[in-house]
Amino acid sequence: PFGVRRCWRVSDPHAVERMVHSQLADYRLRNDREFFRVDFPVAAKILDDAIGASGMAIRTLDALASLTELG
């Protein structure tokens, strides 16, 4: 039931992960797990907005196949 839908390349992954978890806190299933119950379009919009506002975005890839472009 899980898979990669989009990949965000950022300049500070650890900082962005903390920020993203904060932004998705209302959707967290359990405090001891990193799973969230939220529709992908909603999550993607939250992440796009937060990462864009942070100034840490490098590149967004819309499909897993695009990861091969990074070489």
C-alpha positions in Angstrom: 0.0 0.0 0.0 3.0 2.3 0.1 5.2 3.7 -2.7 7.0 6.7 -4.1 4.6 9.2 -5.7 7.0 12.2 -5.8 10.5 13.0 -4.7 11.7 16.4 -3.4 15.4 17.2 -3.6 16.3 19.7 -0.9 19.5 21.3 0.4 18.9 20.2 4.0 17.0 16.9 4.2 17.0 16.6 8.0 15.6 20.1 8.5 13.0 19.5 5.8 12.0 16.2 7.3 11.4 17.9 10.7 9.4 20.6 9.0 7.3 18.1 7.0 6.5 16.1 10.1 5.3 19.3 11.8 3.2 20.2 8.8 1.6 16.8 8.6 1.1 16.4 12.4 -2.7 16.5 12.2 -2.6 13.5 9.8 -0.2 11.3 11.8 -1.6 7.8 12.6 0.5 7.2 15.7 3.2 9.2 17.5 5.7 6.3 17.4 5.4 5.8 13.6 6.1 7.9 10.5 2.7 7.1 8.8 0.1 9.7 7.9 -3.5 9.2 6.7 -3.9 11.9 4.1 -4.8 11.9 0.4 -1.8 12.3 -1.8 -2.9 15.6 -3.5 -3.4 17.2 0.0 -0.1 16.0 1.3 1.7 17.1 -1.9 0.2 20.6 -1.7 1.3 20.9 2.0 4.8 19.7 1.1 5.1 21.8 -2.0 4.1 24.9 -0.1 6.3 24.2 3.0 9.4 23.3 1.0 8.9 26.2 -1.4 8.6 28.7 1.4 11.6 27.2 3.1 13.9 28.1 0.2 15.5 24.6 0.5 14.0 23.1 -2.7 16.4 22.0 -5.4 14.2 19.9 -7.7 10.9 18.1 -7.6 10.5 14.9 -9.5 6.9 13.7 -10.3 7.7 10.0 -10.9 10.0 7.4 -9.6 11.4 6.8 -13.1 12.7 10.3 -13.0 15.1 9.4 -10.3 17.3 7.7 -12.9 17.9 11.1 -14.4 19.9 12.1 -11.3 22.6 9.7 -12.3 
